[in-house]
């Protein structure tokens, strides 16, 4: 005899983490009357099976282009049964091909459980909602690619990616999934107006660095930008805009300020402060036309290596190549100066 599943509920942060939504989105849905989470004795919102079922319906209907007002009317007049919503999810997942493979399995299992008279656990409901949210992310990315990148440029990027190893591409996929969770936390801090230099924000920057190092992000991006700077910059811009748009609540404009907050938090990190001094000295050596193999250059390279080791930034040459390639974000004058400084440091490291 099967044991009855225990009744349980999730707090707002845990619900957001496990469903792939944001706390901000949960608040928007509540404000629009789409969900009404229960409250604990201390007034904390909690999300149980019913709330998660409604969230699954909301995300599914959003993926089909319905507005929050239309969804509210539908939920108020004739709420669709979960089995019907799951069938809609099946259609959406099949249309998204590769991104839908995992979602199809989840939805089919859930549908079988519902139609056999069973109920879905909190974990299953979270997985269903996450599967639709990730599908929406792919749809957003495709829309932006169509808007900003020509078919020839897309083919060129994809052709370049076929030259990379399977392990590299798998690591980039891992990074893409993990960075969404990290950026949701950054978004929460930004909405609370937490200073980018505050310990909470800096702890997330440390986590981002650990993720970037584990997945080989800096080396991959440096190679991509060195291959074709113009096309690579457009490709990275699409990725950033897609992540930014997916972090925006329904009905809100894409929150481009999230990347500014991330950049400010990076700039406030301990290693960025130290590296600023290094690049300023490198720029002065460049202005004096010093050789990268000169004693001052080698001393500077040694300091850079110590900073990378102390802050776990990975191989100094990889970091220098990545930092040089990423200067396209800056104004033309700063870009040229910083690129020259980082190119000098790269040569100095290799000479040392």
C-alpha positions, 0 to 999 in steps of 0.5 A, a space after each residue: 500500500 502506497 504511503 500518502 505523500 506528506 503535505 508540504 509547502 515552500 517559501 518564496 525563495 525556495 519556490 523561485 529557486 526550484 521552479 526557475 521563476 524569480 521572487 519578483 515574478 511570484 509577487 507580480 502574479 500575486 499582485 495580478 490575482 493569479 495566485 494567493 499564497 498562504 501565510 505562516 504565523 509570522 506572515 511569510 508566504 508559502 507555496 503548496 501544491 495548489 499554488 504550484 499547480 496554478 504556477 504551472 498553468 500560468 507559465 504554460 499559458 504565458 508560453 502561448 502568448 496569453 497576457 496576465 489579464 487573460 490568464 486571470 480571467 481564465 483562471 477565475 471563470 473556468 480554470 483548466 484542469 491540470 491534465 489539459 495544461 499538461 497536454 498543452 505543455 506537450 505541444 509546446 515542448 515538441 515544438 522546441 525540439 532539442 530543448 524539449 527532450 527532458 521536458 517531454 519525459 517530465 510531462 508524460 510521466 505527470 500526465 500518466 499520474 494525473 490520468 490514473 487518479 494520482 497526484 503530483 508532488 511538490 518536486 514534480 510540480 517544480 520540475 514541470 514549471 522549470 521545464 516550461 521556463 527553460 523552454 521560454 528561455 530558448 524561445 526568447 533566445 531564438 527571437 533575439 537571434 532572428 532580430 540581431 544576427 544574420 543567417 550567415 553570422 549564425 552559421 559561422 558561429 555554429 560552424 566555429 562551435 563544431 571545432 570545439 570539443 564535446 567537453 567544452 560545449 557540455 561545460 558551456 551548457 552547464 554554465 548557462 544553466 547555473 548562471 541563471 540561478 546566480 543571476 536570479 540571486 543578483 536580481 533579488 539583491 538589486 531589487 533590494 537596492 543592496 550595494 554591489 560592494 556589499 558582502 552579499 553581492 561580493 559572495 555571489 561574484 566569488 561564486 560566479 568566478 568559481 563557476 567561470 573557472 570550473 566551466 572554462 568560461 574565460 578561455 572559451 570566450 577569449 577564443 570566441 572573441 579572438 576568432 571573429 570579434 564583430 560576430 562574437 560580440 553580437 552573439 554575446 550581446 544576444 546571450 546577455 539580452 536573452 538572460 536579461 529578458 528572462 529575468 524580467 517579470 511579465 509585462 515589464 521591460 527587459 531589465 538591462 540594469 541587471 548587467 550594470 549591477 553585475 559589472 559594478 559588483 565585479 568592479 568592486 571585487 578585491 581582485 578587480 581593485 588590485 588588477 586596476 593597479 596592474 593595468 595602469 602600470 602596464 599602460 605606462 610601460 606601453 606608453 614608454 614602448 617598454 619591451 614585454 621581456 624587460 625587467 619591469 614587465 616581468 615583475 608586473 607579470 609576476 604580480 599578476 600571477 600572484 593575484 590570480 593565484 591568491 584569488 583563484 582566477 585561474 591561469 594568468 595568461 587565460 585571464 589576461 587574454 579574456 580581459 583583453 577580449 572583453 574590453 569591447 564593452 568600454 568606450 573607444 579610448 578606454 577600450 584601446 588603452 585597456 586592450 593594449 595594456 592586457 596585450 602587453 601583460 599577456 606577452 609579458 607573462 609568456 616571456 616570463 
